Amino acid sequence: MKIELRDIHKTYGKQEVLKGVSVAMENGVYGLLGKNGAGKTTLINIFLGLLKADSGKVIMDERDVAGMGSQFYSNIGYLPQYPRFYREFSVQEFMEYMCVLKGVPGGKGKERIRELLDKVNLSDSRGKKVGALSGGMRQRLGIAQAMVNLPKVLILDEPTAGLDPQERIRFRNLISEFAEGRIVLLVTHIVSDVEYIASQVIIMDQGEIIHKGRIEELERTLEGKVWQVTTREEKRFLGEEGIIISNIRREGKDVHIRMISGEKPDQSAVSVGANLDEVFLCCCKGESQC
């Protein structure tokens, strides 16, 4: 499976939201990262046909999806950022309804529902009304419905919203297992959601893709530019030109600061390896040392 977005443009009024976005994805887990307003959700809505691009094409396995109709949608699973459910359905009824909508045969559907509800830890809640579920439980239900037709392309927009730490781990393990032979796209502004499971990361800012690559490749772009300083005078680094503070941790009277700087910021500074948070922070700030 291969997906290509070719030169996608979208404008709302005078605001150019997408500025010629082009990207290709093959089997694997991808993280689409960007600040709020970067254009992530608009790009996904165009891919799904929920919005019309001003120009550009979406290609699946060398075919323009505009002419594929239901054949395209049968390959897609989607969790929107703000999913809505029929509150009076039970969890089981909602999943059965989604199987009907997605053309999953009855016998196979019941087995998939059983497996997925177990994987998202909702087996004991199959009889509960959707309206009685907590926010985190509804989010897990949304993840399950997106996977029920075994899609070749799975798109999850802010999938871990409302999940507690244990459920986030369960989610990561589920996605890693499900991703074999598929394209999974996690759309988020939370870096830790993708750091452990994404094979590649796509970073968007102001309607453009500014970086794409494997996590370790992106982290190497900051080699020799990330420093750790232990000090009791942290204020002298705050707001200093050419320095991006990525983390501050207090330990007694000492303050441990991680920072990005093209030059060694202090005699006591120790060079350390970059993490994805720092790549993202640096890319979206557009600093010259990045």
N, C-alpha and C positions, 0 to 999 in steps of 0.2 A: 504494500500500500504506500502510495506517495501522494501528498497534498501540496499544492503550490498556490500561493496567493501572488498574483502578478500585477504590480504597479497599481495598487488600490488607492483611490482618492475619494475623500468624502468631505463635503463642506456643509456646515449649518449656517445659513445666512452669510456673514462675512468671515466666519471662523473656519479655518481649514483644520479639520479634526484629524484626518489621515492624509499624509503627504507623500503619496507614491510608495506605499508599503509593499515590499516583495520579500517573500520568505518561502522556503521549502522544508517539508518535514516528512521523514520516513519513519518506520516502526521504531518506537521508543517513547520514553516519557520526557516531555518538554515542559519547562516552566516559562510562562509568559509573565514577566515582571514589569512593573511600572507604577509610578505614583498615581494617585487618584487623578483622573482627567488626562492620562497619557494617551488614551485612545484604545485601550485594550478591549473593553466591552463593545465599542463600536465596531472594531475589526471582527470580533467573533460574531456579532449580529449580522454583519455582511456575509461572512462565511456561511452562516446558517440560512441565509436568505430572508432573515427577518428585517433587514434593511437593504436598500438598493444603493450600491456604490455609484458615485458620479462617473467613474471610469475604472477599468481594470477587470481582471478575470480571476475566478477561482477554478482550479483544475484538480481533478481527482483521477489518478492513473491515466494521465494524458487526455482526459475528457473534460470539456467545459461542463461544470455542474449545472449550468443554466438549462441544459437540455436533458438532464438525467431524471428529473421529477422524483417520483417515489423511490426509484432505485438509489438515488443519493441518500434520501432520508432513512432508508432501511439500514444504512451503514453507520448511522450517527446516533450517539447517546449524548444527552446534554443535561447539565444541571445549571440553571440560571443563577445569577447572583441573589435574586430575591424570589425563590420558588413560591408558587401558590398551589394550594391543595384544596380538594373538596373536603371540607371540615367534617361533614356528616358520614363520610366513608370510613369504614374501619381500615386499618393498615392493610389487611389481607384484601379487602375489596378494592382499595386504591391500586394495589399492585396488579390485581387481576384486570382491572380496567386499563392499566397501562399496557398489559400484555395484549389486550384486544386492539388498542390503538396502534401498537407496533407490530401487529401481525404475528405474535408468538403463539403457536398452536397450544390448545388447552392442556394437554398432557405435559408437554415440555415446559409450559408456563408455570404450572404448579410446582414442578421440581426446581425450576430456577428461582421462583419466589422463596421456596423453603431454604435453598442454599444461600441466597442473598440476604434474607432476613437474619439468618444465623451469622453471616459474616459481618453484618453491620450491628449486631447485638440487639435485634428487635424481635427475635422469635417469641419471646414471652409477651410481646405487645401487639401481636397480630390481630387480636380482637378489639383493641382500643380504637376509639374514634380519633381520627387525625387531629381534630380540633382540641383534643385533650392532651396531645403530646407536648413535651417541652420543645423549646427552640432547637436544642441539640438533637433531639430525637427526630424532629421533622427534617433536619439537615441530613441525618443518616438515611432517612426514608428517601429523600431526594437523590442521594448517591445511589441507592439500590435501584430506583426506577430508571436511572440513566444507564444502568448496566444490564437491564433485564433482557434486552434483545441481542446481547453479546455483540455490541457494535464494533466495527473495525476502527472507528474514530470516536474517542470519548473526550468530551470537552466539559470541564468542571470550572465554573466561575466562582471564585472565593469559596472553595468546597469545605474548608475547615471552620467557617464562621459558626460559633456557638458550641464547638466540640471541646471537651475537656482534654487534658494532656493524655490520658489513657486512650481516649477515642481517636485522638490525632495519630497515635502510634498504630492503632488498629487500622485506621484509614491508609496510612502509608504502606503498611504491609499488604493490604487488600489491593491497592493500586499497583504495587510492584508485581504481585502475582498475576493480576488481570492484564498487565501491559504486554505480555509476551505475544509477539506477532501483531501488535496493534499500535496505533498512534494515540497517546494520551496527552492532552494539553491541560495543564493546570494554570488557570488565569488568576493572578493574585498580586497583591502588593506586600504580602508577608513572605519574606525571603526564606524563613525556616520551613515553610510549607513544602518547598521544592528542593532544599539543599541536600536532603538525604536520598531522594529517589529519582530526581531528574537526570536524564542522560545528557541533555543540553538545556541551555537557558537562553531565552530571547528577552532582551531588555528594550522596552519602549520608553520614549520620552517625547512629549510634545508632538505626537502624531507620527513619529518616525522610529524605525528600528535602529538603535545606536550600537548594539552589540549582539552577536549570536555566537554560541560556541559551547564546548564542554566546560563544566565548572572549573576544572583544574586549569584549562587554557585561559579562562577569563581571570582567574586568580593570579596567574603568572604575569599578567599585564601590569600588576602592581608590585612585582618583585623589587625589593630594595626601597620601597616607598612607604611601607607600613612599619610603625615604630611603637614601642612600649616604653613609657616613662613612669617611674615611681617617684612621687614628689609630695611635698606638703604645701606647694604653692601652685595649685592647678590653675588659678585665675590668670596667670601670665600666659597660658596657652590659649585661653578662650578668646575667640574673636581675632586671633592673630592671622594676618594675611598669609595665604599659602598653606595653611594647616586646616585639615578637616578632622574633627574629633569624632571617632567612631564608637568609643565606649569609655565610660568612667566608672570605676569600681572602688569603693572606699573600704579600707581594712584598718581599723583603729585610726591612728592619726595619718597613716599613709594613704595616698590616692594613686591608684594604678590607671593610667590613661593610655588608650590605644589611639593612634592618630595617623593620618595619611599626610605625607609631606615629601616633596621632591628632594629635599635636603635634610640632613640629620638635624632635628629640631633642638637638640640639647646634648651636651657631652655625655650625660647618663643614659641617653636613649639607646635602646637595643632593637635591632632589626628583627622583625617577626614576619611569619607568613601571613598573607592576606586571607580573608574569608569572603564568602559571597556577599554578606552584608556590606562589606567595605567596597567591593566592586560595584554593587548597586548604588551605594551612596555616592561614590565617586563619579560614576557615569551620569547620574541624574543631576549632579551639581555642575557638571561640565567644566571641572577645574583643569587647568593646563597640565598639572603633574599627573593626571590620570590618562 
